[in-house]
Amino acid sequence: MKGADLFVQCLENEGVKYIFGVPGEEMEDLLFSLEKSSIQFIPTRHEQGAAFMADVWGRLSGQAGVCISTLGPGATNLVTGVADANLDKSPLVAITAQAGLRRTHKESHQNLNLVDIFHPITKWNASISSPVAIAEVIRKAFKMAESEKPGATHIELPEDIAEMEVEGKPIFQKHVRRSDPDNVALDEAIALIKTAKHPLIIAGNGAVRKSSSEELGRLVHNHSIPVVHTFMGQGAIPDSNSQSLFTIGFGFRDINMDAVDKADVILAIGYDIAEYRPEGWNPRKDKRIIHIDFEQAEVDVHYQPEVEIVADIAATIRELNVKLADDKHLFDNSWYQSVRKRMIDDVSSYTLKEGDKFTIPGVLNILQSIMTDDDLLISDVGSHKIWVARNFSACCPNGVIISNGLASMGIALPGAVAAALLSPGRRIVAVMGDGGFLMNSQELETAKRLKVGFTTIIFNDNDYGLISWKQQTNRGKSTGTRLTNPDFKAYAESFGIKGYRPETLAQLTAELTHAIRSKELCVFEIPIDTRVNAELIAKSKTLGKK
Ligand SMILES: Cc1ncc(C[n+]2csc(CCOP(=O)(O)OP(=O)(O)O)c2C)c(N)n1
């Protein structure tokens, strides 16, 4: 068989269902091998869209999403989405075609050193230099991408390798068991927890992967330990749970920082320093920290754990639960319940009344009332992301998807395409700013062609809003952020997609309810009043002082 046929057999062996990408001449053999396979190649309108689809697929499923591009410009277009998956700890395998080996050593058409380009944004990458290596390279790329901490890997397939004859077969994949937590470290952690007056858990993105969240729920319920989540840790325990103190990691002081300040022992569970620097919550370096993660702690003066438990997170929390089983209710919840209540009251204060101008937190409250625990909210990056993280309650791991490692604009719309393919029955809402929407709006055509349904919400402020919010906070004015926009409703309709531009609260609520429940592919343009942004900063100066 041809190298390309073996390559595709290996992908089938990894359970790949879809490959997102833009075709190119140098991947002709691979495309025709794919055509004969069980895998569907999904042409996207930009390689970045393909990479974000693979990124969100990986994050939601735990199995590597796969994207593909041609050499040169196709490969450089993939880079942002691949880097996003890598920093967001999302399993992804990127495949790039390459010129034949006979010309990669010299300057030639579209020839870039792709292994060098992808090296700093992947966990591992390689060029396939012989068809005999195909099975090993593919198995390794998937194994590396999917093992903790997950991330991106990259395979380069030169066109002559794809064409060559080869004999071989895919390598059998076996589930690898991670090591159990160390008993001495567990006992040290228990001893430290028992010295605490005000213990607090920071749940990061590692706490929403695998089966950690059930064990975490048991730990906090049995011992009344409160949890703050990072943006990507949202849903580690449901926000409806009385131990949830919602989300931390804003560039301003929020109400729940009262509890963080008061906490003496911090259990950092699956905490990812790429999301939120420890200086933000441990400025005086006086917290006693227990680090629970798949990997050792990063070295940081503001993050010096007394105990590090490096093992499977779910297994570690399970062991803590076993060892604490005889100690019922170690702590009382009185020290943090008022913080929780103030957060809840603050979020509901944004509920819109008829006649009010639309605001992002106001619309999020409407979404919260329409969406159920089975639904999915995907946020893009911008001011709306701050509001989603702060005000939208997560019900479960992966109920809210936010990119907060690389934090790249443009992820939400392609991400919704992947989520809809992965879970066709799920109701999905993607929220974004006008800036992020127009970065990857071309993927509306991909969505339409695939006949997937989800609700796209554009919060329109004709501005790169988060940047002007920050500039306004720092300097009292903004520069370089103002935009003009097309008619988004007409734009959506030009793709044959339903467009909405509601004008009253009643209309907004009715149209959103219909659109979300019916899972139609549609675009809402919601003009927003951004004064709430500055008001939140002004309020934050007093929020923590009650
Ligand atoms: C790809 C990329 N480019 C630039 C940035 C920097 N950035 C962060 S938020 C933002 C503005 C986002 O504007 P918009 O999408 O309209 O959302 P809004 O802030 O108005 O809610 C920018 C430019 C980024 N995070 N990602």
The ligand as an ORCA input file, in Angstrom:
! r2SCAN-3c Opt
* xyz 1 1
  C      -5.807     36.638     18.254
  C      -5.773     37.710     19.284
  N      -5.441     38.972     18.938
  C      -5.443     39.957     19.868
  C      -5.755     39.675     21.173
  C      -5.749     40.798     22.215
  N      -7.146     41.063     22.612
  C      -7.696     40.516     23.705
  S      -9.272     40.914     23.894
  C      -9.260     41.888     22.529
  C     -10.485     42.637     22.110
  C     -11.632     41.745     21.800
  O     -12.623     42.510     21.144
  P     -14.008     41.858     20.779
  O     -13.815     40.542     20.137
  O     -14.824     42.834     20.025
  O     -14.663     41.557     22.205
  P     -14.991     42.599     23.371
  O     -13.751     42.813     24.151
  O     -15.486     43.850     22.718
  O     -16.046     41.900     24.205
  C      -8.012     41.877     21.922
  C      -7.671     42.640     20.696
  C      -6.060     38.330     21.494
  N      -6.331     37.930     22.737
  N      -6.094     37.381     20.537
*
